[in-house]
Each structure stands twice: as C-alpha cells, then as structure tokens.
Amino acid sequence: MAGSMNSAAHRATGSRARVVQVAALAACASLALSACGSTKDAGAAGAGGEGKVGVILPLLTSPFWQSYNDYIPKMAQEEEVEALKTVNSNSDPAQQITDIQNQLNQGVKGLVVAPLDSAAIAAGLDQAERKGVPVVAVDVAPEKGKVAMIVRANNVAYGQKACEFLGSKVKTGKVVQIMGDLASVNGRERSEAFRTCVKDKFPGLKVLEIPAKWESDAAASKLDTLLNSNPDLKGIYMQAGGVYLAPTLQTLKSKNMLKKVGDPKHIAIVSNDGIPQEFAAIRSGEIDATVSQPADTYAKYGMYYVKKAMNGETFKEGPTDHGSTIIKHPNGMLEDQLPAPLVTKANVDDKKLWGNNIK
C-alpha cells in the first residue's frame, strides 16, 4: 500500500460527506431510469453473459498499485476478459463512487474495484447491484453491500507475521507501527493484529503508533517527531512499503539512524507489500523483511472471478485449486484469501515472488 500523497489527502477531506451526496444523486438517477421503464440493462446483466469490465484503482502513487495496474491488461488477456482502461480514484472515496457510477453509465457488465473506504464503498456497490452488475472487490473487504467475491490476502496475518518477526529480532524496548488508514479494514486488521500479538507473545516490547492514512508525508513527519522523543527505538513495522519505505529510510538517514543489519545500532524494520524497492532494501541490509502482498494474483483472480460472476456462477467456502482458501465474513461476503509469504534475506531472490518479475 512511494510518493507524496498530500494533494490526495486534501481532496479526501470531507469525502465521506460527498459520498453521501453522490450516492443520493445516483439513487435519483436510478429512480428516473426506472420511471422511464429502462430496465433492460439490469435484466440482461443479471441473466449472465460477458461484456466490458471496469477496473477502478484506489491510487497510483504507490509502487504496489502501479504494479497491480501494470498486471491488469496482462491478466485480463489471460482470463479472456475485455477490461477497459483502468480508472484512478486518486485516494478520494467520494471520487471512487463517482468512478463506479461513470463505469456503470458506460454499460460495463462487471466491475473490479479496490475500495478506499470499507464503509463508503457500499454506495457504489448498491449502484452496481441495482443494475445487476457483479462486483469483485480487490485488496479491501467492504463492510456492507453485495460483491461476488473479495480477492485479498489475510491482513490479520500481515500484522501477526510482522509482530513475530520483530519479536524474534528485538527482545525488549520500543517498536513502532506506521499504520494505514483506519477507515480501511486493512489498516484496522493489521494494526490490531500487530498490537495483540505483541501483547500476547512479546511483553518486553512497548508498541508506539503512528496513524499515517497511507500518506508518505504524514509518515515522515510523524516518525521524525517520534524519533526526537524516542531515540532508543528498536523496531519499525511499516504497514505499506509502497508509501512508507522511502520516507522512513530518508527520515532515519537524516538522523544518522539508518544502520544496516549486523550493526549494533540497526533498527529492525519489517514491511508489507513486496515491491522491488523493498527487496532491494532487504538485499542491502537497510530493512529486514516484508510480507509480499500479491499484486499479480490480485489482478489475475480479480479477472477470474468477475468473468465467472458475469456468467452467473456463484462460489462457496473452502479450499481453491490455486493454493488459497475461500472464507465467509460475518456479513456473508466471501473472500478468497491468497497466499502472502514473509520475505527475508533467505528467500528474497526467489523468482516466484512477483517483486522479482517486474520489468
């Protein structure tokens, strides 16, 4: 989940209120269509078949999402899906609802969406359901609404793996987690899992926290402030290397605190994403590990499930034929939890890792 996201953050201010406004307008538009007797699209889509698929991205300022974006046309071709050019919601949940509405107005028969806000996305899912257009959610699980499938890795495991790795390197002292947006289930699950794991398994560690909302500038400034009052920090967990890696390393370097693995003053660092930049930092000894979030299979199975859903297929809990397990959320939504391995110096050169296959 690098680069500056300040402008996106400003656009996102008040976005929840605008989500409500956009949803209300969409509902009125839907009612107007119904009043004119235009129900053909909904009936045709609901009856199954194939057609154009809209793909909506949350942002493109992170190397992770840039990689996912690059995989979309390749995986669409492999799965024989007619995917339109991707749309970037630019870190704005309200814009994302508008993007969904625009895609529906273009007559797409399926949507693959990476939600920015687990709650706000329901307005867009409702629009798609009214038109009978199946939706596959990628990376983030919606809190409510209807989706054919959620394609995601186990984000609780991300936090647990990060905790267990840091706990193996740091026995006592302060560690900080640079958190994602807590409006996203991903940010909440990673944060709580890390916090709980440290409490249960590593009582010698003290957890500090930086809420950074997937914003690189926020991560840098807050880490700088935290280090001023906690120069004895022993470990860092970055919940999204795509936006946090560069500012974290730069902040440590500016304070002469960026020491390589093996140096007694090295601050142990574990990340999430699995981008090539993280792998390079592991090889150089600047960071210790990352959890590889599968950008390639997010794109592949987003296409796979939307195609099946457009053909009227439904899914059920249990193991899949591609090494994952489909689980059911308490809200009834199904999620295909794809593998996300821990990457360290020992396996960083594994050619099976998507981060080693970016051209």
N, C-alpha and C positions, 0 to 999 in steps of 0.2 A: 505494500500500500504504500531523482530529486530535483526539487527545484522550488522556486518561490511560489507560494500559493496565496500571498496576501490579497491580491486582487480578487481571487475567487472567494476568499473569506469575506471580503466586503460585500460581494454580490450575494453571498449566502445569508447576510444579516437580514433577519425578518423573513426568511424564506418560508418558514412554516406558515406564516400568515398568508403569504402569497400562494402557497399550496392550496389553502382553503379557497381562495378566490378563484384560482384556476380550475379547481375541482367543481366549483359551483357553476362556472361558465360552461364547463364540459357537460355537466348534468343538464343544463338548459339546452345545449346544442343537441344532446341525445334525445331529449323530450321533443324538440322541434322536429327532428327527423322522424320520430315515431308518429307524430301527429300528421306528417305528410305521407305516412304509410310506407316509408322506406325501411324495410326490414330484411331486404334481400341479402345484404352483406352478412348480417348476423346469422341468417339461416344457412347460407352457403358455407360459411366458415365453420359453423357448428356441425355441419354434416360431414366434415372431414375433407381431405384433399390437400393439395400443396399449392404453393404460391410464393410470393416475395416475403422475406423475413427482415424485419427491422432489428438492428443491433444498437443498443444505447449504452454508451460508456459513462462512467462516473466522472472521469477526469483524464487528462493526458499529460500531466506534469510529473508523473511518476514513471520511472523506467519499467516498473511492473506492468502498468496499464498500457504503456507504449508497446511492450512485448505482446500482451494479450491482443491489442489492436492489430498488430502485425500477423498474429496467428489466425485471425478471423477469416480472411479470404482463403487461406490455405485449407483450413478445416472445413469451411463451407463447401469448397470444391470436393474434398474427400468424402463428405457426407451427402454430396449432391443436393445442396441447399442453395437456393437463389437469394443470397444475402445482399441487401442494399448497402451502400456506403455507410460506415458507422457514423453515429451522431454522438458528439461530446457534450455532456451536460455541464461540464466545467465547474464541478463541485457545488452546484446550486440545486437543492432538492426541488424547488419550485420550477426551475427550468426543465428538470427531468420530467415532471408531469406534463409540461407543455410539449416536450420532445415526444413523449408517448402519444399524446393527442395528435401531433402532426403526422407521426408514422401511421396511426390508425386512419387518419384522413386521406393518406396516400393509398389506402387499401391493402396494407400488409395482411397476410394471413397467419403470421406468427411473430412473436417478439422475444428477443433475448436481451434482458436488462440486468445491469449490475446496479442495484439500488444504492443510493447515497444515504438515505434515511429509512430505517426499518419500519417506522410507523407511517411517515408521509407517503411512501410509495403506494400505500393502499388506494389512494385517489386514482393513480394511473392504472392499477390492477382492476379497479372497478370499471373504468372506461373500457378496458380490453374485454372484460367479461361481458359487458353489455353488447359488444359487437361480436361475441363468440370467437375472439382471437386468443389462442392459447399463449401463455407466457412462461418462459423459463427464466428464473432468477439465478444470476451467477454471483458468487462470492459472498453475498449478504442475504440472510434469510429475512423475508418480510414478517412483520408481526401479525398482519391480517390481510385478507384478500384471497384471491384464487390464483394459484400457479400450478402448472402441470408438473414441475419439478424444480427443486433448488439444487444447483450444481455448486458444490462448496467443499472445502476441507474442514476437518474438525477443529474449530477455533479454540475450543477448550483445551485441546491437546497442544495447540501452539503455546499457550501460556504455561501449561504443565511442563512441556519439553524445555522451554526457556528457563523455568524455575529449577528444574532438575539439573540442567547443565550448569547454570551459575552456582547452584548449591554444591556441585562437585568440584568447582574451582575456588569458591570463596566460602570459608567455614564460618567466619564471623565478620561483622561490620555492616556498612551501609550499601545497599544496592538501590538503583532507581529504575522504575519502568516509565518509559516515554510512551504514553498511551495514545490510542487513536480516538476518534470521535465517539463519545459515549451515546450519541443518538443512533449509532450503528450497533447492531447486535455483535458485530465482530469486535469492536472496541470494548464493549461490556464483557464479553466472554473471555477475551484474552486477559483483560485486567483482573477480573475476579478469579480466574484460574491461577494466575501467577501469584496473586495475593494469598489465596487459600493454600496453595502448595507450599509457599514459604512458611506460612504459619504452622502447617501440619508437619512439615518434614525438616525444616531448617530454622529452628528457633534462635539460632545465633545470628541470623540476618535481620536487619531492620530495613523495611521497604519504604522508600520515598517515592513520590509520584509526580509526574509532570503531565497534566492533561493538555494535549497539543493538537487534537482535532485533525490529524493527518496534515498539519501545516508545518512546513520546514522552518519558516522564520520563527514561529512560536516555539518550536522545539529548541532552536539555537539560543534564543534569548532567555528562555526559562532554564535551560541547562546551564548557561553562563551564570545566572543568578544563583542557582542551586550550588554550583561548584564553589562560588565565593564563600558560602557559609558551610559547605561540606567538602573541604579539600581532601578529606580522608575517604572519599567514595571508593568502593572496591569493585562494583559491578554495574553494568547497564544492560537493560533489556529494551530494545527498540522494537515497537510493535509493527513497524513498516519501514524496512530498509530503503524502499524506493523513495520515500520523502525524508527519512531521518538520518540515513547513513552519512551523506556529505556534510550536513550541518553539525552533526555530532562529532565527526572526526575533526572538522575545522575548529570547532569550539575547544576541543581537547588540545589540539595543536597550538592554538593561540595562547593557551595557559601552560604550555610546556608539560602537558599531562598525557600526551599521546605516546605511550611507551609500548613497544612490541612484546608479543608473547615471549616469556622467558625472562624479561626484565622484572626485577622485584617490585617495581612501581607500576607494572602493567595493570590497567583496569580491564577486567574481564568483560567482554561485550558479546551478547547474543542478539540476533535479529530475526525478523520474519520477512520473507519474500522469495529469496533465492535468485536474485538478479545477478548478472555477470559482475557488477561492481562489488557486490558483497563477496563473491567468490574470489575476486582479486584481492580484497582486503583480508580474507582468510589466508590466502597464499602468502601475503606479505607480512602476516602476523599482527596486523592492526586490529582485527577483530577475531573472535574465537570460533563463532558458529552462526548459522542461520537455519531457519526452517524453510524448506523450499515449497512455497505456495505454487501450485501447478498451473501457470498461465497457459501452457499448451493444452492440457486436458480440460481446463475451464472452457476454452474455445471449442475444443472437439466435442465435448459432451453437451455443451450448450446447443450446438448444431444438431447433434444426435437426438436429443430429447425433443427439441422443437419440431423436428421433422416427423417424429413418431406421433407427437401430440396433434399435429395438423392432420395426420391420417387417422385420428380418432383413437389412438392407442392410449391405454391407461397403465399405471405402474403400481407396484406393491413393495412392501418392505422385504428386506432380505439381501443376501449376497448377490453381487452382479457378476457378469462374465469378464469384467475388466479390473478385478482386484480391489473393489470397493464394496461398501455396504449401504443400502438404502434404509434410512431410518424414518420414523414418523414423529413429527413435532407434536406437542400437546394441542396445537391449534389445527391438527390434521394434515398439515403440509408434509410432503415427502421430500427428503433431502438425500442426494447421492453424495456420500462423504468420500471424496477422493484422497488417495494417499498423499502425505506431505512429510517427506523424510527430513531428519536432522542432518545438516551438512557441517562437517568439521574438516580439519586438515587431513584426516584419514581418508575421506571419500570425496573431497572437493573436485577431483579430476574425473569423477565418474561421468562417462559420456551419456548415461541415461538421464542425467539431470538436464532439464530444459535450459538452464542458465549456461550450460556449456555448448549449446547448439544455436546460439544467436549469431547470425552473420553480421 
